[in-house]
Structures are given as structure tokens and as C-alpha cells.
């Protein structure tokens, strides 16, 4: 593996990153021809005969097997070439890797790591979190029931004033779901959202504002979304987030029902700024003049303007895709599903149609190609849909936000009112988008030379530990996130164990309450199918 990385380095390119020049994806890096390996074995055998002994014979046997095993295996360049050829024959894929003598190359790329990249202090971020508050919450004063517009306005004004008083932040209540980019940089937003699920008087959830007959559902809570302004660590952004969530918890906001049952419609999304990596917005793809379905020129058989995704971005996206299955172990069980509605996997499942069947080496080559369109490969819409369709954004990693906000959006997490959970989740994803800074990061990727560098048993908990140790610890300057996120791995609700690290009884009770009652799965507690926020 060291050989392949050395061949990919370019003088002056800095630490990490893709090479400027061609870098072949080869099989079993550094493996000599078979004739050379046999000659080495014969020489070793003669030397061992001179040394003599049973021990020498066993040493020779191990040496011989090891040298022959160095021959290219099934994940060699030929199989990678076949996988990529099939990928690029797909009508919805326009990018292609260059080939030289049958080997896929990483083409020259003008965007390389440089001293202008943001660090942890300067990188921008923002959060969106969906929560609920009981209608009889003390902060609301009189009974907060009723569905008329006047009562709604009163409730959200009360919540806004309470949050402003406790945080000394500017909080704006808004009844508009769409806001200009500039608004996010000025204030926290509290956005009413009656479409989110709320518990009913019989203890279940309903996911629609009205029942099928058009009548009100008789809900017992108010649901809303909290959206942060654009934040940075440099401007005390982490502390501002911490104070906001302490305030939300103190006024009685919940990410569950009052009994602790999980509400799958409430989600937690993070936007991480990519302004330095993705310096300009992608040129708009022109629409055919006779289009009445909103399809762009590519969908009509034409061609969109050429566009290259920067190498640093392709590197951290590749890292995410290679370790997505391990990172999903940090989520509650139901949100790990590859085909979960609104938070589908980018790597596996029916919504990851272009990447699902690719081996790791083929994935590395495909996403690493300078010609690759990451939106096509990673944020794929439903089959038959236009590339700009809403379903393309409903992934655990949404890259369509690059063109609108110049951010990468991570959508997989469940809502929480724990300030510790929120802050650590931000730090984890801030580090993830900085993995292009990890020296020789490709050494820690699964690949041809070592398909499972974290262990032959290929356990997801070992893969997660490998990812945290080699990609996150160097960037956050310690092991605190590794120790935090190793708690509860493999459990149905790992957050319960992260928030109760020294109290097993409390963690188990938390899991029982989040499942509704012992022995019942989450989905059984809903009178309509779970839709993840």
C-alpha cells in the first residue's frame, strides 16, 4: 500500500490529496512478476537447506505461500475496469475516467490542497433541527391548545421570547418555509412545521396535520424547526449552539414523546461550508426551449456545461462513502436502513443505483476521477427522475446544497435536545470534511492491497474504530470523539449509552422508553408509516 501512495504523490502538493498527474489504480501494489517470486523461493529454499532443521522447512513453507499470495486477486485492475466500464455506459452518467493501456487514471485537476483552505476555526457550519413541545408546557402559560391561527401566533411568539431571554440571541419566528441565503447569517429562526409527527392523546404518533377525512388530528404538541445562522468556531459558534440547546431543553422542547418514545419524523441536519473547496457555483444547465416538465438539457439528450469537482472534495466524499456503513452505527437502528425514506444511503441500496454494486477499488477510481460528476454518482434521484428532483436531496449526504448554499448537508441524525450530542456531531462532521488534510489518507482506505485494514473479521465496530482513529483523531487533536462514539455501538439507540456512560441501568431504561415498551419495535408504535426527518 505504501508503494501505491508513493506513486500518487506529487512534489509540492502538500499532505494528503489527489495527485495532479496521472495515478494508475494498480493491483497488489509492488508485487513482482511470478517468475521473480519463484526464483526468490528457490533461493530461500537453498539457504534454508543449509540452515537445516524442521523449523527452517516450516519457515520456507510460510514464505512460499506468502509470495505466491502476493499475486493480484479478484479485486485487480481488470475487475475495476469492468465495473467502471459498466458504470460509464449508464445513460445518466456523463463523467468518465481516462484510460491508459487499459488502466484507469486520475486525470489532472487544477484544484489542489493549498494554504488557503479553511481550518476548524474558520470553517462555516449551520444546523437545522426539528423538535416538539407539549401544548401544556409551562413556558406556554395558559393551555396552548387549539389550532386557530391566533393561538399558533401566540405560541410561537412565546417560544421565541423565551429562547431570546435565555440565550441573548436574536430569534425570529417565521411562518415561511423558504428563506433567502442572507437571512441565515443574521438570526436564529424558529419555523412552525405542522407536517411533523406529533403524539396523540392515545399515546401514538400521526405524521400528517389532518386525518384522511380532513378533520384535525387532535394532537397534543406543537412542532417546529430551529435553524441557526451561519456560524464558525472563531466567532464562538460552538458555545452559541450549546446555549441554544440548553435553552431548548429548559423550556421543555422534546425530540421524543413525553414518555421518551422516539419520533422518527424529527431529524437533525448539519450544513458544513464548502466555500473554499467549492469556490464557485456550478453553471446552470440550460433547459430546452420547448420543455414543459422542467427537465434540463442533459435529460433531453443534450449536454450541460463542463464542470470539475475539486480534488479535495472528491477525497473527503470518497472517505465518507468508504466508511458510511460504519458511521451509520452511530445512529438509532431505524435510521441505518439504506432505503430509509428521506435519508437514503449514498453507497448502498436501491437509491444508490450507481454505487451499490461497485467494489471499493472501483468506487475510489470512479469518485476520484476529475471527470466524475458527484451529484450524478452520490446524490442520485429516484430512477427516471431529473437530476434536480427533490429525491436527489433526500440522502444521508446531500451534495445538491452545494449549488444553492455552497454547503454539504448531512441529514442522517435523529433530533436531540442534548447539547453534548449536537456539539460532538458537529465536530465529527467538521473533521470528516477535513480528511483531505490527513497525511497519506489513502493508506487507511480499504483497497486492493488490504481490503479490510481494520481486521480480517470485518466487523463494523472495528471499521468505525479504524475510521475514528486514523481520520478523526488527528484532526480534532485528541481521542475524545473516539471514546465518545465507541459507546453504545451495536445498540438500538446508541445515544442512550453515550448520554449515560457510567449508568448501564439508565441506558437500558432509555432504550426501552425510546422503543415504546420492551419487546416492541419502533414502527409498531405508529399508526402511519414512519417518515424520517
QUISULLIN-V520072 format. One record per backbone hydrogen bond with DSSP energy under -0.5 kcal/mol. NH is the residue of the N-H (numbers start at 0). CO is the residue of the C=O. If there is no record, write none. Layout:
BEGIN
nh={NH	NH}
co={CO	CO}
END
This chain:
BEGIN
nh={4	5	6	7	7	8	8	12	24	25	30	36	37	38	39	40	41	42	43	44	45	46	47	48	49	50	51	56	57	58	59	60	61	62	63	64	65	66	67	68	69	69	70	75	75	79	80	81	82	83	84	85	86	87	88	89	92	93	99	102	104	106	111	116	122	124	125	127	128	129	130	131	132	133	134	136	139	140	141	143	151	152	153	154	155	156	157	158	159	160	161	162	163	164	165	166	167	170	171	172	173	178	182	183	183	184	184	185	186	187	188	189	190	190	191	191	192	195	197	199	200	202	204	205	210	213	216	219	221	223	224	225	226	226	227	229	230	232	233	235	236	239	240	241	242	243	244	245	246	247	248	249	250	251	251	252	253	256	259	261	262	263	265	266	267	268	269	270	271	271	272	272	273	277	285	287	290	296	299	300	301	308	310	313	314	315	316	317	318	319	320	321	322	323	323	326	327	328	329	330	332	334	335	336	339	342	343	344	351	354	355	357	362	363	364	365	366	367	368	368	371	373	376	377	378	378	379	384	388	391	392	393	394	395	397	398	401	402	403	404	405	405	406	407	408	409	409	410	410	411	412	414	418	421	422	423	424	425	426	427	428	429	430	431	432	433	434	436	437	440	442	443	444	446	452	454	457	462	463	464	465	466	467	468	469	470	471	471	472	474	475	476	477	482	483	484	485	486	488	490	493	495	496	496	497	498	499	500	502	506	507	508	509	510	511	512	513	514	515	516	519	523	524	525	526	531	532}
co={0	1	2	3	4	4	5	9	103	23	27	32	33	34	35	36	37	38	39	40	41	42	43	44	45	46	47	52	53	54	55	56	57	58	59	60	61	62	63	64	65	66	67	72	73	75	76	77	78	79	80	81	82	83	84	86	89	91	102	99	97	104	109	113	118	230	270	268	225	266	223	253	221	251	219	133	136	137	139	134	147	148	149	150	151	152	153	154	155	156	157	158	159	160	161	162	163	168	187	170	189	176	179	179	180	180	181	182	182	169	226	171	188	224	173	189	222	192	205	203	217	199	524	197	214	210	208	198	132	130	190	128	188	224	126	183	124	119	120	232	231	235	236	237	238	239	240	241	242	243	244	245	246	247	248	247	131	260	256	513	254	261	262	264	412	127	409	125	269	407	123	270	405	273	283	294	287	285	295	297	296	371	110	309	310	311	312	313	314	315	316	317	318	319	320	322	323	325	326	327	491	331	332	333	336	339	393	337	348	351	351	354	358	359	360	361	362	363	364	365	368	371	372	373	373	374	377	381	385	388	389	389	392	343	408	396	398	399	399	400	400	401	400	271	397	269	407	395	408	395	267	265	416	417	418	419	420	421	422	423	424	425	426	427	428	430	431	433	434	437	439	440	441	449	449	451	454	458	459	460	461	462	463	464	465	466	466	467	467	471	471	472	472	478	479	480	481	483	485	487	490	492	492	493	493	494	495	497	499	502	503	504	505	506	507	508	509	510	512	514	516	520	521	522	204	340	263}
END
